[in-house]
């Protein structure tokens, strides 16, 4: 999202922990602002709850965000596996149904 200057197009100025940052991103302004707002909220919440400096809050917020990210990635992978299993089961049922129809046709043709 942010970085690699040669690919980026949008420059968006945001405020995080009472400091202004200009972020360069391929994403639109509203998305960048949403991300910055989320990060700022996490830092502010950590400052309130832990009573630590802005720098320490930023580190703790980053750790919390990373924790959420990895948990969501695991949940996403579980859903992918479940979807694959359901699709495999559906394909097997379709094959079984097709075989059953052929057998019914074969048996009805013998009469």
C-alpha positions as CSV (number, residue, x, y, z in Angstrom):
1,X,0.0,0.0,0.0
2,X,2.7,2.5,1.0
3,X,6.2,2.7,-0.3
4,X,7.8,2.0,-3.7
5,X,7.7,5.5,-5.0
6,X,8.0,4.7,-8.7
7,X,4.5,2.9,-8.6
8,X,2.7,5.4,-6.4
9,X,0.3,8.1,-7.4
10,X,-1.6,9.6,-4.4
11,X,0.0,11.9,-1.8
12,X,-2.3,12.2,1.3
13,X,-1.5,14.2,4.4
14,X,-2.8,12.6,7.6
15,X,-2.5,13.2,11.3
16,X,-1.4,10.3,13.5
17,X,-0.6,10.8,17.2
18,X,-0.8,14.6,16.8
19,X,1.8,14.5,14.0
20,X,1.3,15.1,10.3
21,X,2.5,12.6,7.8
22,X,2.4,12.7,4.0
23,X,1.7,9.2,2.8
24,X,2.2,8.1,-0.8
25,X,-0.1,5.4,-2.0
26,X,-1.7,3.7,-4.9
27,X,-4.9,3.7,-2.9
28,X,-7.5,6.5,-2.9
29,X,-7.5,9.4,-0.4
30,X,-10.5,8.1,1.5
31,X,-8.9,4.7,2.0
32,X,-5.6,6.2,3.2
33,X,-7.4,8.4,5.6
34,X,-9.4,5.4,6.9
35,X,-6.2,3.5,7.5
36,X,-4.6,6.5,9.2
37,X,-7.6,7.0,11.4
38,X,-7.6,3.4,12.5
39,X,-3.9,3.6,13.3
40,X,-4.4,6.8,15.2
41,X,-7.3,5.3,17.1
42,X,-5.2,2.3,18.1
43,X,-2.3,4.6,19.3
44,X,-4.7,6.9,21.2
45,X,-6.4,3.9,22.9
46,X,-3.1,2.4,23.9
47,X,-1.9,5.7,25.3
48,X,-5.1,6.0,27.4
49,X,-5.1,2.3,28.6
50,X,-1.4,1.8,29.1
51,X,-0.4,5.3,30.1
52,X,2.7,5.2,28.0
53,X,4.4,7.6,25.6
54,X,3.4,8.1,22.0
55,X,6.4,6.1,20.8
56,X,5.6,3.2,23.1
57,X,2.0,3.4,22.2
58,X,2.9,3.3,18.5
59,X,4.9,0.1,19.1
60,X,2.1,-1.5,21.2
61,X,-0.5,-0.5,18.6
62,X,1.6,-2.0,15.9
63,X,1.9,-5.2,17.8
64,X,-1.9,-5.2,18.4
65,X,-2.6,-4.5,14.7
66,X,-0.1,-7.3,13.7
67,X,-1.8,-9.7,16.1
68,X,-5.2,-8.9,14.6
69,X,-3.8,-9.3,11.1
70,X,-2.3,-12.7,11.7
71,X,-5.5,-13.9,13.4
72,X,-7.6,-12.7,10.4
73,X,-5.2,-14.5,8.0
74,X,-5.6,-17.7,10.0
75,X,-9.4,-17.3,9.9
76,X,-9.3,-16.6,6.2
77,X,-7.2,-19.7,5.6
78,X,-9.7,-21.8,7.6
79,X,-12.5,-20.4,5.4
80,X,-10.6,-21.2,2.2
81,X,-10.1,-24.8,3.4
82,X,-13.8,-25.2,4.4
83,X,-14.8,-23.7,1.0
84,X,-12.5,-26.1,-0.9
85,X,-13.8,-29.1,1.1
86,X,-17.4,-28.0,0.4
87,X,-16.6,-27.6,-3.4
88,X,-14.9,-31.0,-3.4
89,X,-17.9,-32.6,-1.7
90,X,-20.3,-30.9,-4.1
91,X,-18.3,-32.1,-7.1
92,X,-18.3,-35.7,-5.7
93,X,-22.1,-35.5,-5.1
94,X,-22.6,-34.2,-8.6
95,X,-20.5,-37.2,-10.0
96,X,-22.5,-39.6,-7.8
97,X,-25.8,-38.1,-9.0
98,X,-24.7,-38.4,-12.6
99,X,-23.7,-42.1,-12.0
100,X,-27.0,-42.8,-10.3
101,X,-28.9,-41.3,-13.3
102,X,-26.9,-43.4,-15.7
103,X,-27.7,-46.5,-13.6
104,X,-31.4,-45.6,-13.5
105,X,-31.4,-45.1,-17.3
106,X,-29.6,-48.4,-17.8
107,X,-32.0,-50.3,-15.5
108,X,-35.1,-48.7,-17.1
109,X,-33.8,-49.6,-20.6
110,X,-33.6,-53.3,-19.6
111,X,-37.4,-53.6,-19.2
